[in-house]
Amino acid sequence: MPAPTREPDASLTVEVHAPAELVYDLVSDVPRLPTWATECVRCRWLGGATGPAEGARFLGVNRNGPFRWVSVSQVRVARPGRMFAWEVLGRIAWWEYVFEPTPTGCAVTERTWDLRGFLVKHVLAPPLTGVHDRRARNARNIAATLERLKAEAESLAT
């Protein structure tokens, strides 16, 4: 699936005082994603994949309070130091990180698109995930994720 062309459902950019390549390496190390992500509690590569490559798949285990669910994602873009993006398969979501060099490090943008249809988004998913407003929840989660990612990257860059 190509990247969505409409505006993202949630997006935030932060300045990180670390090289774009370092931050990319952190984000694209999929088993480490739960270190920063709010809902994701575990990730692992699937099908013999061992690192970020376009087409590689990974399993994500997610949690919201007592609610737990799994997803399978496929890396769609893996451009070191520039962009890392994946699609949650089944037309669930598209997530991406974009890295732009700045004089003091890089700007990191995390954004997401909810690809689910109305029935799944508003009727089926809320009782399974405990999330009734996914757009607002993702906006809060992105802010928390980027705060944690920034702290980790800057501690490694010093």
N, C-alpha and C positions, 0 to 999 in steps of 0.2 A: 504494500500500500504506500502511495506517495504521502509526503507530509501534508497535513491539513493546510488549506489556504485561507480559512476564515481566522478571525481574531481568536487567540487562545481564551479558554475559560478562566484561567488563572495564570499570572505571570509576575515575576519580580526580578529585579536586577540589583546586585550588590557589588561593591568594589572590594576586591580581595587583594591584600598586599602579598601576593605570591604569583609566580609565573603561571601563565595559562596552561602550560604543559603539565605542571605539577598538579593543578586542580583537576585537569582532565584525567590524569592518572588515578586520582582518588575516586572521582565519580564513575569512571568506567571499570573500576574494580568491583564488579557487581556483588560479590559476596560481602563487601564492606558497606554496601548501601544502607543496611539497617543501622549503622553507626550514626547516620545523620537523619534518616527518614523517620517520620513520626509514626506512620502506620505499618511500615514494612519491618518485620521482625527477623526474617531470614531470606536469603537468596542463594541460589546455587546454579551453576552452569549445567546445561542439559546436553545430551547427545554427543559427549566427548569434547565439547567446547571448553577451553581453559582460559579464555580471555576475550576482550572486546574485539569482535570482528563482525562486519555486516553479515547478517544471516544467522549469527549465533543465537541460541535460545537459552532462556533461563527461567527458573521457577521462583516465584515470589510468594512468601507466606506473610499475610497481612493481619493486623489486629486493630480493633477499635473496642476498647473495654472488653466485654465478654464475647464479642463477635470476632470470628476468625474466618478467613477465606484464602484461597490460593489463586494464583494467576500464572499463566505462561506468557512470556514476552519474547519478542524477537528484536534484536538490534537492527535498526534500519540505517543509522548513520554512525560511523566510527571514524572521525577525523581528528587525530591527536592534536590537542591544543586548540581546536576550533569548535567541534560539536560532537556531542554524544546523544543519540536519540533511540528510543525503542517504542514499539507498539505492543500494547497488551492485546494479545490475540483474541479473536472473537469480536472484533470491532468494539472493544471496550474503551481504550484510551490510547493517546499518544503522549509521550513525555520526552522533553528534550532539554539539554543544557547547551548553552552557547557561550563560548569564551572569546572575549575581545581584549587583546593586549592594551594596557594603559601605561603611562609613564611610571606608575608605582606598583604595577602587577597586572591585574586583569579585571574586567567587568564580567561577572558570571550572571547569566540569565537562565532561570529555570521556568519552564512553562509547560502547560498541559492542555489537552483538548479532550473533552468527554465525547466519545464516539457512539455511545449507546443510544438506542432509540427511546422514544417516550415511555413505552411500556416497561422496558428493563430499567430505565433510569428512575422512574417515578413510582412504579408498582412493585416490581420484583426485587430490585436491589436493596431498598431501604430496610426491609425486615431481615435481610441476610447480613448486612454490613453495619446496621445501626446508624447510617448516615442518610439524612433526609435532604440536606442541601449540599450536594457534592461540590459545587462551585465554591461556596464559602469555606467549606472544610479544606479543599485543596489550597485555597489562598492562604489560610492559616498554616497548613502543613508546609507549604513552600517557604514561608517566612521562617519557620522554625528550622527547617532543613538547611536553608542557606546560612543561617546564623551559626549552626553547628559546623557546617562545611568550612565556612570562613575561618572559624577559630582553629580547626584542625590544620587547614592549609597554611595559615599564617604561623602556627607553631612549628611546622615543618620547614618553612622557608627561612626561619631566622637562624 
